[in-house]
Amino acid sequence: MTHGTALITGASSGIGAMYAERLARRGHDLVLVARDFDRLKSLANRLSGDHGVVVTPLTADLTSAADLERVVVKLRDDAEISLLVNCAGIGPNGPLLGS
């Protein structure tokens, strides 16, 4: 039995991948969002196989207006999504002390 679907940005590595693992282990279906399709697909296959949940990769670069709009549409139109985890990184806008 699923606990709803979580959409996770920045899901192909780091904190996003960790959230994906833990939510899949708890029975959440997932929509994984990141730029690297191969890494997303690999993670999706592993999580689906290990935890028996539905995992959908959604390739998107959130710095692209068109890709961001696709994610917004997915969030707005998919009634199964009950949780958003935003782990997409934001790069510095200049030197660290000046940011």
TORVO-967652 format. One record per residue: residue number from 1; residue in three letters; x, y, z of N, C-alpha, C in turn. Coordinates in Angstrom, 2 decimals, m for minus. Example, Ala and Ser with C-alpha at 12.3 -4.5 7.8 and 13.67 -1.06 7.14 Angstrom:
% TORVO-967652
<node pos="1" code="Ala" n_x="13.19" n_y="m5.69" n_z="7.80" ca_x="12.30" ca_y="m4.50" ca_z="7.80" c_x="13.20" c_y="m3.30" c_z="7.80"/>
<node pos="2" code="Ser" n_x="12.85" n_y="m2.25" n_z="7.08" ca_x="13.67" ca_y="m1.06" ca_z="7.14" c_x="12.90" c_y="0.03" c_z="7.87"/>
This chain:
% TORVO-967652
<node pos="1" code="Met" n_x="0.83" n_y="m1.17" n_z="0.00" ca_x="0.00" ca_y="0.00" ca_z="0.00" c_x="0.89" c_y="1.24" c_z="0.00"/>
<node pos="2" code="Thr" n_x="0.56" n_y="2.19" n_z="m0.85" ca_x="1.37" ca_y="3.41" ca_z="m0.95" c_x="0.89" c_y="4.48" c_z="0.03"/>
<node pos="3" code="His" n_x="1.80" n_y="5.35" n_z="0.35" ca_x="1.50" ca_y="6.48" ca_z="1.24" c_x="1.37" c_y="7.77" c_z="0.43"/>
<node pos="4" code="Gly" n_x="1.04" n_y="7.67" n_z="m0.81" ca_x="0.99" ca_y="8.83" ca_z="m1.70" c_x="2.28" c_y="8.94" c_z="m2.49"/>
<node pos="5" code="Thr" n_x="2.34" n_y="9.97" n_z="m3.29" ca_x="3.50" ca_y="10.17" ca_z="m4.16" c_x="4.25" c_y="11.42" c_z="m3.71"/>
<node pos="6" code="Ala" n_x="5.57" n_y="11.29" n_z="m3.63" ca_x="6.42" ca_y="12.42" ca_z="m3.30" c_x="7.18" c_y="12.84" c_z="m4.56"/>
<node pos="7" code="Leu" n_x="7.19" n_y="14.13" n_z="m4.86" ca_x="8.01" ca_y="14.66" ca_z="m5.94" c_x="9.25" c_y="15.26" c_z="m5.29"/>
<node pos="8" code="Ile" n_x="10.42" n_y="14.81" n_z="m5.74" ca_x="11.69" ca_y="15.23" ca_z="m5.15" c_x="12.55" c_y="15.86" c_z="m6.22"/>
<node pos="9" code="Thr" n_x="12.92" n_y="17.13" n_z="m6.03" ca_x="13.85" ca_y="17.78" ca_z="m6.95" c_x="15.27" c_y="17.54" c_z="m6.46"/>
<node pos="10" code="Gly" n_x="16.22" n_y="17.58" n_z="m7.40" ca_x="17.61" ca_y="17.31" ca_z="m7.04" c_x="17.81" c_y="15.89" c_z="m6.57"/>
<node pos="11" code="Ala" n_x="17.04" n_y="14.97" n_z="m7.16" ca_x="16.96" ca_y="13.61" ca_z="m6.63" c_x="18.05" c_y="12.67" c_z="m7.10"/>
<node pos="12" code="Ser" n_x="18.89" n_y="13.08" n_z="m8.04" ca_x="19.85" ca_y="12.12" ca_z="m8.59" c_x="21.07" c_y="11.90" c_z="m7.71"/>
<node pos="13" code="Ser" n_x="21.29" n_y="12.75" n_z="m6.70" ca_x="22.44" ca_y="12.57" ca_z="m5.82" c_x="22.23" c_y="13.34" c_z="m4.52"/>
<node pos="14" code="Gly" n_x="23.14" n_y="13.15" n_z="m3.60" ca_x="23.15" ca_y="13.91" ca_z="m2.35" c_x="21.90" c_y="13.75" c_z="m1.51"/>
<node pos="15" code="Ile" n_x="21.47" n_y="14.87" n_z="m0.93" ca_x="20.33" ca_y="14.87" ca_z="m0.02" c_x="19.06" c_y="14.41" c_z="m0.74"/>
<node pos="16" code="Gly" n_x="18.87" n_y="14.83" n_z="m2.00" ca_x="17.69" ca_y="14.41" ca_z="m2.75" c_x="17.60" c_y="12.91" c_z="m2.90"/>
<node pos="17" code="Ala" n_x="18.73" n_y="12.27" n_z="m3.21" ca_x="18.75" ca_y="10.80" ca_z="m3.35" c_x="18.48" c_y="10.13" c_z="m2.01"/>
<node pos="18" code="Met" n_x="18.97" n_y="10.72" n_z="m0.94" ca_x="18.73" ca_y="10.15" ca_z="0.39" c_x="17.24" c_y="10.23" c_z="0.76"/>
<node pos="19" code="Tyr" n_x="16.62" n_y="11.38" n_z="0.48" ca_x="15.17" ca_y="11.49" ca_z="0.70" c_x="14.42" c_y="10.46" c_z="m0.13"/>
<node pos="20" code="Ala" n_x="14.82" n_y="10.29" n_z="m1.37" ca_x="14.17" ca_y="9.31" ca_z="m2.25" c_x="14.25" c_y="7.91" c_z="m1.65"/>
<node pos="21" code="Glu" n_x="15.43" n_y="7.54" n_z="m1.20" ca_x="15.63" ca_y="6.21" ca_z="m0.59" c_x="14.73" c_y="6.03" c_z="0.63"/>
<node pos="22" code="Arg" n_x="14.73" n_y="7.00" n_z="1.51" ca_x="13.97" ca_y="6.86" ca_z="2.75" c_x="12.46" c_y="6.89" c_z="2.52"/>
<node pos="23" code="Leu" n_x="12.00" n_y="7.73" n_z="1.61" ca_x="10.56" ca_y="7.76" ca_z="1.32" c_x="10.11" c_y="6.49" c_z="0.61"/>
<node pos="24" code="Ala" n_x="10.95" n_y="5.97" n_z="m0.29" ca_x="10.61" ca_y="4.70" ca_z="m0.95" c_x="10.53" c_y="3.58" c_z="0.07"/>
<node pos="25" code="Arg" n_x="11.47" n_y="3.56" n_z="1.00" ca_x="11.48" ca_y="2.54" ca_z="2.05" c_x="10.21" c_y="2.61" c_z="2.89"/>
<node pos="26" code="Arg" n_x="9.64" n_y="3.80" n_z="3.05" ca_x="8.41" ca_y="3.98" ca_z="3.83" c_x="7.15" c_y="3.75" c_z="3.01"/>
<node pos="27" code="Gly" n_x="7.30" n_y="3.45" n_z="1.71" ca_x="6.15" ca_y="3.10" ca_z="0.89" c_x="5.60" c_y="4.20" c_z="0.01"/>
<node pos="28" code="His" n_x="6.32" n_y="5.29" n_z="m0.13" ca_x="5.87" ca_y="6.37" ca_z="m1.02" c_x="6.25" c_y="6.06" c_z="m2.47"/>
<node pos="29" code="Asp" n_x="5.32" n_y="6.25" n_z="m3.40" ca_x="5.69" ca_y="6.31" ca_z="m4.80" c_x="6.44" c_y="7.62" c_z="m5.00"/>
<node pos="30" code="Leu" n_x="7.25" n_y="7.69" n_z="m6.06" ca_x="8.11" ca_y="8.86" ca_z="m6.24" c_x="8.08" c_y="9.39" c_z="m7.66"/>
<node pos="31" code="Val" n_x="8.23" n_y="10.70" n_z="m7.77" ca_x="8.58" ca_y="11.36" ca_z="m9.02" c_x="9.93" c_y="12.02" c_z="m8.74"/>
<node pos="32" code="Leu" n_x="10.97" n_y="11.55" n_z="m9.43" ca_x="12.31" ca_y="12.05" ca_z="m9.20" c_x="12.67" c_y="13.06" c_z="m10.28"/>
<node pos="33" code="Val" n_x="13.09" n_y="14.25" n_z="m9.87" ca_x="13.40" ca_y="15.34" ca_z="m10.80" c_x="14.88" c_y="15.70" c_z="m10.67"/>
<node pos="34" code="Ala" n_x="15.57" n_y="15.70" n_z="m11.81" ca_x="16.96" ca_y="16.16" ca_z="m11.88" c_x="17.34" c_y="16.30" c_z="m13.35"/>
<node pos="35" code="Arg" n_x="18.53" n_y="16.82" n_z="m13.60" ca_x="18.98" ca_y="17.04" ca_z="m14.98" c_x="19.51" c_y="15.78" c_z="m15.65"/>
<node pos="36" code="Asp" n_x="20.09" n_y="14.88" n_z="m14.89" ca_x="20.80" ca_y="13.72" ca_z="m15.46" c_x="19.87" c_y="12.51" c_z="m15.57"/>
<node pos="37" code="Phe" n_x="19.36" n_y="12.27" n_z="m16.79" ca_x="18.39" ca_y="11.18" ca_z="m16.98" c_x="18.97" c_y="9.82" c_z="m16.62"/>
<node pos="38" code="Asp" n_x="20.22" n_y="9.55" n_z="m17.00" ca_x="20.80" ca_y="8.24" ca_z="m16.73" c_x="20.87" c_y="7.95" c_z="m15.23"/>
<node pos="39" code="Arg" n_x="21.28" n_y="8.93" n_z="m14.45" ca_x="21.33" ca_y="8.74" ca_z="m13.00" c_x="19.94" c_y="8.60" c_z="m12.41"/>
<node pos="40" code="Leu" n_x="18.99" n_y="9.39" n_z="m12.92" ca_x="17.60" ca_y="9.27" ca_z="m12.45" c_x="17.04" c_y="7.89" c_z="m12.75"/>
<node pos="41" code="Lys" n_x="17.25" n_y="7.42" n_z="m13.97" ca_x="16.72" ca_y="6.12" ca_z="m14.39" c_x="17.33" c_y="5.00" c_z="m13.54"/>
<node pos="42" code="Ser" n_x="18.63" n_y="5.07" n_z="m13.31" ca_x="19.30" ca_y="4.06" ca_z="m12.49" c_x="18.74" c_y="4.04" c_z="m11.07"/>
<node pos="43" code="Leu" n_x="18.59" n_y="5.22" n_z="m10.47" ca_x="18.03" ca_y="5.31" ca_z="m9.13" c_x="16.58" c_y="4.83" c_z="m9.10"/>
<node pos="44" code="Ala" n_x="15.81" n_y="5.22" n_z="m10.10" ca_x="14.40" ca_y="4.80" ca_z="m10.18" c_x="14.30" c_y="3.28" c_z="m10.25"/>
<node pos="45" code="Asn" n_x="15.11" n_y="2.66" n_z="m11.07" ca_x="15.08" ca_y="1.19" ca_z="m11.19" c_x="15.45" c_y="0.52" c_z="m9.88"/>
<node pos="46" code="Arg" n_x="16.48" n_y="1.03" n_z="m9.21" ca_x="16.92" ca_y="0.44" ca_z="m7.95" c_x="15.85" c_y="0.58" c_z="m6.86"/>
<node pos="47" code="Leu" n_x="15.31" n_y="1.79" n_z="m6.72" ca_x="14.32" ca_y="2.01" ca_z="m5.67" c_x="13.04" c_y="1.22" c_z="m5.91"/>
<node pos="48" code="Ser" n_x="12.62" n_y="1.17" n_z="m7.15" ca_x="11.44" ca_y="0.40" ca_z="m7.50" c_x="11.64" c_y="m1.08" c_z="m7.19"/>
<node pos="49" code="Gly" n_x="12.79" n_y="m1.60" n_z="m7.59" ca_x="13.08" ca_y="m3.01" ca_z="m7.34" c_x="13.24" c_y="m3.34" c_z="m5.86"/>
<node pos="50" code="Asp" n_x="13.92" n_y="m2.46" n_z="m5.14" ca_x="14.19" ca_y="m2.72" ca_z="m3.72" c_x="12.96" c_y="m2.54" c_z="m2.83"/>
<node pos="51" code="His" n_x="12.08" n_y="m1.63" n_z="m3.20" ca_x="10.99" ca_y="m1.26" ca_z="m2.28" c_x="9.59" c_y="m1.48" c_z="m2.84"/>
<node pos="52" code="Gly" n_x="9.48" n_y="m1.89" n_z="m4.10" ca_x="8.17" ca_y="m2.20" ca_z="m4.67" c_x="7.27" c_y="m0.99" c_z="m4.86"/>
<node pos="53" code="Val" n_x="7.86" n_y="0.19" n_z="m5.05" ca_x="7.08" ca_y="1.40" ca_z="m5.28" c_x="7.22" c_y="1.82" c_z="m6.74"/>
<node pos="54" code="Val" n_x="6.30" n_y="2.68" n_z="m7.17" ca_x="6.36" ca_y="3.22" ca_z="m8.53" c_x="7.26" c_y="4.45" c_z="m8.49"/>
<node pos="55" code="Val" n_x="8.29" n_y="4.47" n_z="m9.34" ca_x="9.23" ca_y="5.59" ca_z="m9.37" c_x="9.30" c_y="6.10" c_z="m10.80"/>
<node pos="56" code="Thr" n_x="8.97" n_y="7.37" n_z="m10.98" ca_x="8.94" ca_y="8.00" ca_z="m12.29" c_x="10.03" c_y="9.06" c_z="m12.38"/>
<node pos="57" code="Pro" n_x="11.00" n_y="8.87" n_z="m13.30" ca_x="12.00" ca_y="9.92" ca_z="m13.48" c_x="11.44" c_y="11.05" c_z="m14.36"/>
<node pos="58" code="Leu" n_x="11.73" n_y="12.28" n_z="m13.99" ca_x="11.32" ca_y="13.46" ca_z="m14.76" c_x="12.56" c_y="14.33" c_z="m14.93"/>
<node pos="59" code="Thr" n_x="13.13" n_y="14.29" n_z="m16.13" ca_x="14.33" ca_y="15.07" ca_z="m16.40" c_x="13.96" c_y="16.53" c_z="m16.56"/>
<node pos="60" code="Ala" n_x="14.61" n_y="17.39" n_z="m15.75" ca_x="14.35" ca_y="18.82" ca_z="m15.83" c_x="15.53" c_y="19.58" c_z="m15.23"/>
<node pos="61" code="Asp" n_x="15.88" n_y="20.67" n_z="m15.88" ca_x="16.85" ca_y="21.62" ca_z="m15.36" c_x="16.05" c_y="22.80" c_z="m14.85"/>
<node pos="62" code="Leu" n_x="16.00" n_y="22.97" n_z="m13.55" ca_x="15.12" ca_y="23.97" ca_z="m12.96" c_x="15.58" c_y="25.41" c_z="m13.20"/>
<node pos="63" code="Thr" n_x="16.74" n_y="25.59" n_z="m13.86" ca_x="17.14" ca_y="26.93" ca_z="m14.28" c_x="16.54" c_y="27.27" c_z="m15.64"/>
<node pos="64" code="Ser" n_x="15.93" n_y="26.30" n_z="m16.29" ca_x="15.26" ca_y="26.49" ca_z="m17.58" c_x="13.77" c_y="26.76" c_z="m17.32"/>
<node pos="65" code="Ala" n_x="13.28" n_y="27.87" n_z="m17.84" ca_x="11.86" ca_y="28.23" ca_z="m17.63" c_x="10.93" c_y="27.14" c_z="m18.15"/>
<node pos="66" code="Ala" n_x="11.24" n_y="26.56" n_z="m19.30" ca_x="10.38" ca_y="25.52" ca_z="m19.88" c_x="10.37" c_y="24.27" c_z="m19.01"/>
<node pos="67" code="Asp" n_x="11.54" n_y="23.86" n_z="m18.52" ca_x="11.61" ca_y="22.68" ca_z="m17.66" c_x="10.92" c_y="22.93" c_z="m16.33"/>
<node pos="68" code="Leu" n_x="11.13" n_y="24.10" n_z="m15.77" ca_x="10.47" ca_y="24.45" ca_z="m14.52" c_x="8.95" c_y="24.41" c_z="m14.68"/>
<node pos="69" code="Glu" n_x="8.46" n_y="24.90" n_z="m15.79" ca_x="7.01" ca_y="24.88" ca_z="m16.06" c_x="6.49" c_y="23.45" c_z="m16.12"/>
<node pos="70" code="Arg" n_x="7.26" n_y="22.52" n_z="m16.71" ca_x="6.84" ca_y="21.11" ca_z="m16.76" c_x="6.70" c_y="20.54" c_z="m15.35"/>
<node pos="71" code="Val" n_x="7.60" n_y="20.91" n_z="m14.45" ca_x="7.51" ca_y="20.43" ca_z="m13.08" c_x="6.30" c_y="21.05" c_z="m12.37"/>
<node pos="72" code="Val" n_x="6.08" n_y="22.32" n_z="m12.59" ca_x="4.93" ca_y="23.00" ca_z="m12.00" c_x="3.63" c_y="22.35" c_z="m12.48"/>
<node pos="73" code="Val" n_x="3.54" n_y="22.07" n_z="m13.76" ca_x="2.35" ca_y="21.41" ca_z="m14.31" c_x="2.17" c_y="20.03" c_z="m13.67"/>
<node pos="74" code="Lys" n_x="3.24" n_y="19.28" n_z="m13.51" ca_x="3.16" ca_y="17.97" ca_z="m12.88" c_x="2.62" c_y="18.10" c_z="m11.45"/>
<node pos="75" code="Leu" n_x="3.14" n_y="19.06" n_z="m10.71" ca_x="2.67" ca_y="19.27" ca_z="m9.34" c_x="1.20" c_y="19.68" c_z="m9.30"/>
<node pos="76" code="Arg" n_x="0.83" n_y="20.54" n_z="m10.22" ca_x="m0.55" ca_y="21.06" ca_z="m10.24" c_x="m1.55" c_y="20.00" c_z="m10.69"/>
<node pos="77" code="Asp" n_x="m1.18" n_y="19.18" n_z="m11.68" ca_x="m2.14" ca_y="18.30" ca_z="m12.32" c_x="m2.17" c_y="16.87" c_z="m11.79"/>
<node pos="78" code="Asp" n_x="m1.14" n_y="16.45" n_z="m11.08" ca_x="m1.09" ca_y="15.07" ca_z="m10.58" c_x="m1.64" c_y="15.03" c_z="m9.16"/>
<node pos="79" code="Ala" n_x="m2.87" n_y="14.60" n_z="m9.03" ca_x="m3.55" ca_y="14.57" ca_z="m7.72" c_x="m2.93" c_y="13.56" c_z="m6.76"/>
<node pos="80" code="Glu" n_x="m2.11" n_y="12.64" n_z="m7.26" ca_x="m1.48" ca_y="11.65" ca_z="m6.40" c_x="m0.31" c_y="12.24" c_z="m5.60"/>
<node pos="81" code="Ile" n_x="0.24" n_y="13.37" n_z="m6.04" ca_x="1.37" ca_y="13.97" ca_z="m5.35" c_x="0.88" c_y="14.62" c_z="m4.06"/>
<node pos="82" code="Ser" n_x="1.42" n_y="14.13" n_z="m2.95" ca_x="1.01" ca_y="14.63" ca_z="m1.64" c_x="2.16" c_y="15.27" c_z="m0.88"/>
<node pos="83" code="Leu" n_x="3.37" n_y="15.22" n_z="m1.46" ca_x="4.55" ca_y="15.73" ca_z="m0.77" c_x="5.54" c_y="16.27" c_z="m1.79"/>
<node pos="84" code="Leu" n_x="6.08" n_y="17.46" n_z="m1.54" ca_x="7.14" ca_y="18.04" ca_z="m2.35" c_x="8.37" c_y="18.18" c_z="m1.49"/>
<node pos="85" code="Val" n_x="9.50" n_y="17.62" n_z="m1.97" ca_x="10.78" ca_y="17.77" ca_z="m1.31" c_x="11.70" c_y="18.48" c_z="m2.29"/>
<node pos="86" code="Asn" n_x="12.04" n_y="19.73" n_z="m2.00" ca_x="12.85" ca_y="20.53" ca_z="m2.90" c_x="14.30" c_y="20.51" c_z="m2.46"/>
<node pos="87" code="Cys" n_x="15.10" n_y="19.68" n_z="m3.14" ca_x="16.52" ca_y="19.55" ca_z="m2.82" c_x="17.40" c_y="20.04" c_z="m3.97"/>
<node pos="88" code="Ala" n_x="16.80" n_y="20.67" n_z="m4.97" ca_x="17.59" ca_y="21.19" ca_z="m6.08" c_x="18.49" c_y="22.29" c_z="m5.56"/>
<node pos="89" code="Gly" n_x="19.78" n_y="22.17" n_z="m5.87" ca_x="20.75" ca_y="23.13" ca_z="m5.36" c_x="20.69" c_y="24.46" c_z="m6.09"/>
<node pos="90" code="Ile" n_x="21.14" n_y="25.47" n_z="m5.41" ca_x="21.26" ca_y="26.79" ca_z="m6.01" c_x="22.72" c_y="27.17" c_z="m5.87"/>
<node pos="91" code="Gly" n_x="23.37" n_y="27.43" n_z="m7.01" ca_x="24.77" ca_y="27.80" ca_z="m6.99" c_x="24.97" c_y="29.20" c_z="m6.48"/>
<node pos="92" code="Pro" n_x="26.16" n_y="29.50" n_z="m5.99" ca_x="26.43" ca_y="30.84" ca_z="m5.49" c_x="26.37" c_y="31.87" c_z="m6.61"/>
<node pos="93" code="Asn" n_x="25.99" n_y="33.06" n_z="m6.25" ca_x="25.89" ca_y="34.16" ca_z="m7.20" c_x="27.06" c_y="35.11" c_z="m6.97"/>
<node pos="94" code="Gly" n_x="28.27" n_y="34.57" n_z="m7.06" ca_x="29.47" ca_y="35.35" ca_z="m6.80" c_x="30.26" c_y="34.72" c_z="m5.67"/>
<node pos="95" code="Pro" n_x="31.29" n_y="35.42" n_z="m5.20" ca_x="32.09" ca_y="34.89" ca_z="m4.09" c_x="31.23" c_y="34.65" c_z="m2.85"/>
<node pos="96" code="Leu" n_x="31.56" n_y="33.63" n_z="m2.07" ca_x="30.77" ca_y="33.22" ca_z="m0.93" c_x="30.47" c_y="34.38" c_z="0.02"/>
<node pos="97" code="Leu" n_x="31.47" n_y="35.14" n_z="0.39" ca_x="31.24" ca_y="36.22" ca_z="1.35" c_x="30.38" c_y="37.34" c_z="0.77"/>
<node pos="98" code="Gly" n_x="30.37" n_y="37.47" n_z="m0.54" ca_x="29.57" ca_y="38.52" ca_z="m1.15" c_x="28.15" c_y="38.11" c_z="m1.50"/>
<node pos="99" code="Ser" n_x="27.85" n_y="36.81" n_z="m1.37" ca_x="26.54" ca_y="36.32" ca_z="m1.78" c_x="25.46" c_y="36.69" c_z="m0.80"/>
